[in-house]
Amino acid sequence: MQNTHAPKVVLTIGGHDSRSGGGVSTDLQVFNKCGVFGYAALTSIVSIFDDEVRVFPVPNDILQEQLDSVLQATSESQIHAVKIGLLTSFEQVRVVRTFVKQLLKTSSSKPKIVIDPVLSIKEDTEFGESADRSDAVQWYTQFAEFANLWTPNAKEAELLGGRIYKTHTYVLVTKPPVDTLYNAHRLIVRAYSTEKIDTHNVNGAGCALSAAITSNLALGKGIETAVADAKKFVTEAIEKGAFGSVWV
């Protein structure tokens, strides 16, 4: 029997940043601050240096084991939303996609699926070689039929193109100081404008935004409110941030 007073459960699937500037460690901090309980499945370990990003994929069988463990736990705690971040191979996509299909089929909570694609690290910095990026675009589009929301930055949105716009989908293109929410017809639903904050404490802001939106959707908020509240949350975090991160 499920505890009706327990916090909503949210799952993040993605990489671990050793500096906790992004990835699942940021997601879990955000989930906690937003009042939901976080599960996590790691796809990779990421080491970030000033001049290089090194990605070490988690073996597929270990990723599968993590997701099997999560599915088993849903008999006690239903998952209300899933955020999918960094994926490193088509095999990982296959494993995660199979998991999402099974979760949606068996879950009574109808979890929301948020895709935060990792194709560029910052707005003007593409991730990996061009051939790798082309492959990654194909990987992420495998989730188009399930996704309720995509949160690419402007560069990633350009790379993904129109393939992610489905009848049930919204796309939030992040390009500070204005983030724009589009519907399935690529029409603007709402533009979210914030004043530029004079700080360098923005590392992890994109991950934090998508994690906060995922949390808000799990809590039952509508898409426009979920994004607006997440924007406010991240803006306040940046204002208080330290050590080059959004965190105090």
C-alpha beads as a LAMMPS data file, in Angstrom:
LAMMPS data file: protein, C-alpha beads

248 atoms
247 bonds

1 atom types
1 bond types

-500.0 500.0 xlo xhi
-500.0 500.0 ylo yhi
-500.0 500.0 zlo zhi

Masses

1 110.0

Atoms # bond

1 1 1 0.000 0.000 0.000
2 1 1 1.334 3.400 -0.964
3 1 1 1.713 6.207 1.572
4 1 1 -0.559 9.010 0.378
5 1 1 1.343 11.520 2.537
6 1 1 4.752 10.701 1.088
7 1 1 6.365 13.213 -1.303
8 1 1 5.977 12.673 -5.031
9 1 1 8.829 10.665 -6.565
10 1 1 10.808 11.984 -9.539
11 1 1 13.483 10.081 -11.464
12 1 1 16.503 11.617 -13.153
13 1 1 18.500 9.673 -15.749
14 1 1 21.798 11.253 -16.766
15 1 1 25.451 11.867 -16.058
16 1 1 27.223 12.698 -12.807
17 1 1 29.369 15.836 -12.818
18 1 1 32.191 15.480 -10.282
19 1 1 31.937 19.223 -9.536
20 1 1 28.153 18.986 -9.072
21 1 1 27.698 21.879 -11.476
22 1 1 25.102 19.934 -13.440
23 1 1 23.782 16.443 -14.056
24 1 1 22.066 14.171 -11.562
25 1 1 23.709 15.689 -8.469
26 1 1 22.219 19.067 -9.361
27 1 1 18.887 17.416 -10.181
28 1 1 18.704 15.724 -6.776
29 1 1 19.435 18.981 -4.971
30 1 1 16.688 20.705 -6.939
31 1 1 14.205 17.894 -6.337
32 1 1 14.799 18.190 -2.605
33 1 1 14.347 21.978 -2.617
34 1 1 11.150 21.647 -4.672
35 1 1 9.610 19.173 -2.239
36 1 1 9.811 15.939 -4.232
37 1 1 11.859 12.800 -3.623
38 1 1 14.523 11.956 -6.175
39 1 1 15.566 8.641 -7.681
40 1 1 18.627 8.596 -9.952
41 1 1 20.105 6.326 -12.620
42 1 1 23.584 7.174 -13.894
43 1 1 24.469 6.956 -17.576
44 1 1 28.001 8.293 -17.190
45 1 1 30.626 9.879 -14.974
46 1 1 31.729 13.295 -16.231
47 1 1 34.971 15.070 -15.337
48 1 1 34.969 18.748 -16.255
49 1 1 38.197 20.678 -16.608
50 1 1 38.744 24.272 -17.679
51 1 1 39.712 23.181 -21.184
52 1 1 38.162 19.732 -21.531
53 1 1 35.147 17.598 -20.705
54 1 1 35.728 13.865 -20.233
55 1 1 32.780 11.466 -20.315
56 1 1 33.033 7.905 -19.007
57 1 1 29.913 5.893 -19.911
58 1 1 28.333 3.520 -17.428
59 1 1 28.190 -0.027 -18.864
60 1 1 24.781 -0.824 -20.328
61 1 1 24.142 -3.756 -17.999
62 1 1 24.724 -1.542 -14.966
63 1 1 22.388 1.125 -16.367
64 1 1 19.816 -1.636 -16.912
65 1 1 20.243 -2.838 -13.317
66 1 1 19.601 0.674 -11.997
67 1 1 16.411 1.045 -14.009
68 1 1 15.216 -2.447 -13.047
69 1 1 15.681 -1.449 -9.411
70 1 1 13.616 1.700 -9.964
71 1 1 10.827 -0.263 -11.650
72 1 1 10.711 -2.687 -8.756
73 1 1 10.358 0.226 -6.335
74 1 1 7.293 1.553 -8.171
75 1 1 5.189 -1.098 -6.467
76 1 1 5.596 1.024 -3.325
77 1 1 6.288 4.506 -4.683
78 1 1 4.850 5.603 -8.017
79 1 1 7.065 7.817 -10.185
80 1 1 5.320 11.048 -11.158
81 1 1 7.906 12.481 -13.554
82 1 1 11.126 11.512 -15.306
83 1 1 13.921 13.775 -16.499
84 1 1 16.294 12.363 -19.136
85 1 1 19.617 14.142 -19.601
86 1 1 23.007 12.984 -20.884
87 1 1 23.004 9.771 -22.951
88 1 1 26.213 8.447 -24.475
89 1 1 25.237 5.762 -27.004
90 1 1 22.372 4.275 -28.959
91 1 1 22.492 1.247 -26.671
92 1 1 21.846 3.510 -23.702
93 1 1 18.951 5.039 -25.617
94 1 1 17.535 1.574 -26.237
95 1 1 17.772 0.670 -22.548
96 1 1 16.211 3.945 -21.370
97 1 1 13.525 3.951 -24.062
98 1 1 12.462 0.401 -23.124
99 1 1 12.305 1.463 -19.488
100 1 1 10.146 4.519 -20.298
101 1 1 7.736 2.415 -22.355
102 1 1 7.367 -0.074 -19.535
103 1 1 6.968 2.653 -16.922
104 1 1 4.231 4.410 -18.903
105 1 1 2.475 1.089 -19.508
106 1 1 2.479 -0.048 -15.877
107 1 1 2.288 3.187 -13.884
108 1 1 -1.047 4.520 -12.654
109 1 1 0.486 7.963 -11.998
110 1 1 0.909 8.781 -15.702
111 1 1 4.409 10.229 -15.227
112 1 1 5.473 13.278 -17.218
113 1 1 8.576 12.810 -19.372
114 1 1 11.008 15.726 -19.685
115 1 1 13.923 15.516 -22.130
116 1 1 16.879 17.805 -21.416
117 1 1 19.163 16.927 -24.352
118 1 1 22.906 17.353 -23.995
119 1 1 24.214 18.430 -27.400
120 1 1 26.028 21.578 -26.317
121 1 1 27.528 22.419 -22.952
122 1 1 26.832 26.128 -23.195
123 1 1 24.854 28.160 -25.684
124 1 1 27.831 28.616 -28.021
125 1 1 29.804 25.455 -27.208
126 1 1 28.834 22.257 -29.011
127 1 1 29.329 18.916 -27.302
128 1 1 31.659 16.486 -29.031
129 1 1 32.603 16.090 -32.677
130 1 1 30.106 16.852 -35.434
131 1 1 29.583 13.153 -36.232
132 1 1 28.899 12.453 -32.549
133 1 1 26.404 15.306 -32.404
134 1 1 24.596 13.949 -35.468
135 1 1 24.330 10.553 -33.791
136 1 1 23.149 12.129 -30.540
137 1 1 20.392 14.010 -32.350
138 1 1 19.143 10.672 -33.671
139 1 1 19.356 9.181 -30.181
140 1 1 17.233 11.834 -28.533
141 1 1 14.566 11.861 -31.233
142 1 1 13.800 8.251 -30.257
143 1 1 11.968 9.740 -27.264
144 1 1 9.750 12.078 -29.293
145 1 1 6.685 9.856 -28.974
146 1 1 6.904 9.906 -25.160
147 1 1 8.138 13.395 -24.315
148 1 1 5.796 15.902 -22.710
149 1 1 8.449 18.627 -22.640
150 1 1 11.844 19.277 -24.203
151 1 1 14.242 21.838 -22.688
152 1 1 17.025 22.410 -25.245
153 1 1 19.105 25.555 -25.386
154 1 1 18.905 27.482 -28.655
155 1 1 21.826 25.603 -30.238
156 1 1 20.371 22.224 -29.302
157 1 1 16.938 23.231 -30.582
158 1 1 18.534 24.129 -33.928
159 1 1 20.249 20.738 -34.115
160 1 1 17.086 18.811 -33.176
161 1 1 14.899 20.731 -35.629
162 1 1 11.237 19.886 -36.115
163 1 1 11.481 16.215 -35.256
164 1 1 10.707 16.781 -31.588
165 1 1 7.395 18.597 -32.141
166 1 1 4.616 16.048 -31.606
167 1 1 0.934 16.505 -30.799
168 1 1 1.435 16.022 -27.044
169 1 1 4.682 17.950 -26.744
170 1 1 5.901 21.363 -25.615
171 1 1 9.389 22.689 -26.282
172 1 1 11.056 25.264 -24.027
173 1 1 13.980 26.835 -25.881
174 1 1 16.324 28.406 -23.355
175 1 1 18.242 31.456 -24.489
176 1 1 18.666 33.835 -21.558
177 1 1 17.427 36.391 -20.814
178 1 1 14.324 35.119 -22.697
179 1 1 13.201 31.492 -22.691
180 1 1 10.401 30.648 -25.127
181 1 1 7.778 27.930 -24.774
182 1 1 6.415 26.469 -28.021
183 1 1 3.518 24.104 -28.601
184 1 1 3.381 21.135 -30.973
185 1 1 2.637 23.447 -33.898
186 1 1 5.825 25.451 -33.188
187 1 1 3.721 28.416 -32.116
188 1 1 4.807 30.528 -29.163
189 1 1 2.784 29.779 -26.050
190 1 1 4.673 32.113 -23.722
191 1 1 7.982 33.957 -23.466
192 1 1 9.667 34.081 -20.055
193 1 1 11.879 37.111 -19.648
194 1 1 14.274 37.756 -16.769
195 1 1 16.752 40.533 -16.157
196 1 1 20.370 39.579 -16.683
197 1 1 22.127 39.058 -13.360
198 1 1 25.697 40.359 -13.120
199 1 1 27.315 37.199 -11.796
200 1 1 29.426 34.248 -12.875
201 1 1 27.387 31.869 -10.686
202 1 1 25.442 30.255 -13.529
203 1 1 27.037 26.818 -13.807
204 1 1 24.249 24.256 -13.631
205 1 1 21.445 26.727 -14.309
206 1 1 20.130 24.756 -17.298
207 1 1 20.059 21.472 -15.376
208 1 1 18.459 23.210 -12.416
209 1 1 15.757 24.730 -14.612
210 1 1 14.747 21.458 -16.237
211 1 1 14.867 19.644 -12.874
212 1 1 12.662 22.290 -11.257
213 1 1 10.175 22.085 -14.127
214 1 1 10.128 18.289 -13.815
215 1 1 9.461 18.628 -10.083
216 1 1 6.639 21.093 -10.690
217 1 1 5.012 18.821 -13.261
218 1 1 5.204 15.950 -10.776
219 1 1 3.408 18.170 -8.262
220 1 1 0.549 18.578 -10.733
221 1 1 1.230 22.076 -12.021
222 1 1 0.292 22.984 -15.581
223 1 1 3.087 23.480 -18.084
224 1 1 3.078 27.302 -18.109
225 1 1 2.998 27.553 -14.322
226 1 1 5.600 24.805 -13.952
227 1 1 8.011 26.741 -16.167
228 1 1 7.275 30.123 -14.576
229 1 1 7.829 28.810 -11.051
230 1 1 11.016 27.027 -12.132
231 1 1 12.333 30.221 -13.730
232 1 1 11.751 32.081 -10.463
233 1 1 13.467 29.311 -8.506
234 1 1 16.585 29.340 -10.709
235 1 1 16.792 33.133 -10.814
236 1 1 16.807 33.254 -7.023
237 1 1 19.425 30.476 -6.919
238 1 1 21.697 32.391 -9.298
239 1 1 21.348 35.528 -7.195
240 1 1 22.477 33.608 -4.110
241 1 1 25.008 31.335 -5.828
242 1 1 28.687 30.919 -5.042
243 1 1 31.785 29.098 -6.329
244 1 1 30.726 29.394 -9.975
245 1 1 27.555 27.403 -9.361
246 1 1 23.911 28.228 -8.781
247 1 1 24.165 26.780 -5.286
248 1 1 24.827 28.594 -2.030

Bonds

1 1 1 2
2 1 2 3
3 1 3 4
4 1 4 5
5 1 5 6
6 1 6 7
7 1 7 8
8 1 8 9
9 1 9 10
10 1 10 11
11 1 11 12
12 1 12 13
13 1 13 14
14 1 14 15
15 1 15 16
16 1 16 17
17 1 17 18
18 1 18 19
19 1 19 20
20 1 20 21
21 1 21 22
22 1 22 23
23 1 23 24
24 1 24 25
25 1 25 26
26 1 26 27
27 1 27 28
28 1 28 29
29 1 29 30
30 1 30 31
31 1 31 32
32 1 32 33
33 1 33 34
34 1 34 35
35 1 35 36
36 1 36 37
37 1 37 38
38 1 38 39
39 1 39 40
40 1 40 41
41 1 41 42
42 1 42 43
43 1 43 44
44 1 44 45
45 1 45 46
46 1 46 47
47 1 47 48
48 1 48 49
49 1 49 50
50 1 50 51
51 1 51 52
52 1 52 53
53 1 53 54
54 1 54 55
55 1 55 56
56 1 56 57
57 1 57 58
58 1 58 59
59 1 59 60
60 1 60 61
61 1 61 62
62 1 62 63
63 1 63 64
64 1 64 65
65 1 65 66
66 1 66 67
67 1 67 68
68 1 68 69
69 1 69 70
70 1 70 71
71 1 71 72
72 1 72 73
73 1 73 74
74 1 74 75
75 1 75 76
76 1 76 77
77 1 77 78
78 1 78 79
79 1 79 80
80 1 80 81
81 1 81 82
82 1 82 83
83 1 83 84
84 1 84 85
85 1 85 86
86 1 86 87
87 1 87 88
88 1 88 89
89 1 89 90
90 1 90 91
91 1 91 92
92 1 92 93
93 1 93 94
94 1 94 95
95 1 95 96
96 1 96 97
97 1 97 98
98 1 98 99
99 1 99 100
100 1 100 101
101 1 101 102
102 1 102 103
103 1 103 104
104 1 104 105
105 1 105 106
106 1 106 107
107 1 107 108
108 1 108 109
109 1 109 110
110 1 110 111
111 1 111 112
112 1 112 113
113 1 113 114
114 1 114 115
115 1 115 116
116 1 116 117
117 1 117 118
118 1 118 119
119 1 119 120
120 1 120 121
121 1 121 122
122 1 122 123
123 1 123 124
124 1 124 125
125 1 125 126
126 1 126 127
127 1 127 128
128 1 128 129
129 1 129 130
130 1 130 131
131 1 131 132
132 1 132 133
133 1 133 134
134 1 134 135
135 1 135 136
136 1 136 137
137 1 137 138
138 1 138 139
139 1 139 140
140 1 140 141
141 1 141 142
142 1 142 143
143 1 143 144
144 1 144 145
145 1 145 146
146 1 146 147
147 1 147 148
148 1 148 149
149 1 149 150
150 1 150 151
151 1 151 152
152 1 152 153
153 1 153 154
154 1 154 155
155 1 155 156
156 1 156 157
157 1 157 158
158 1 158 159
159 1 159 160
160 1 160 161
161 1 161 162
162 1 162 163
163 1 163 164
164 1 164 165
165 1 165 166
166 1 166 167
167 1 167 168
168 1 168 169
169 1 169 170
170 1 170 171
171 1 171 172
172 1 172 173
173 1 173 174
174 1 174 175
175 1 175 176
176 1 176 177
177 1 177 178
178 1 178 179
179 1 179 180
180 1 180 181
181 1 181 182
182 1 182 183
183 1 183 184
184 1 184 185
185 1 185 186
186 1 186 187
187 1 187 188
188 1 188 189
189 1 189 190
190 1 190 191
191 1 191 192
192 1 192 193
193 1 193 194
194 1 194 195
195 1 195 196
196 1 196 197
197 1 197 198
198 1 198 199
199 1 199 200
200 1 200 201
201 1 201 202
202 1 202 203
203 1 203 204
204 1 204 205
205 1 205 206
206 1 206 207
207 1 207 208
208 1 208 209
209 1 209 210
210 1 210 211
211 1 211 212
212 1 212 213
213 1 213 214
214 1 214 215
215 1 215 216
216 1 216 217
217 1 217 218
218 1 218 219
219 1 219 220
220 1 220 221
221 1 221 222
222 1 222 223
223 1 223 224
224 1 224 225
225 1 225 226
226 1 226 227
227 1 227 228
228 1 228 229
229 1 229 230
230 1 230 231
231 1 231 232
232 1 232 233
233 1 233 234
234 1 234 235
235 1 235 236
236 1 236 237
237 1 237 238
238 1 238 239
239 1 239 240
240 1 240 241
241 1 241 242
242 1 242 243
243 1 243 244
244 1 244 245
245 1 245 246
246 1 246 247
247 1 247 248
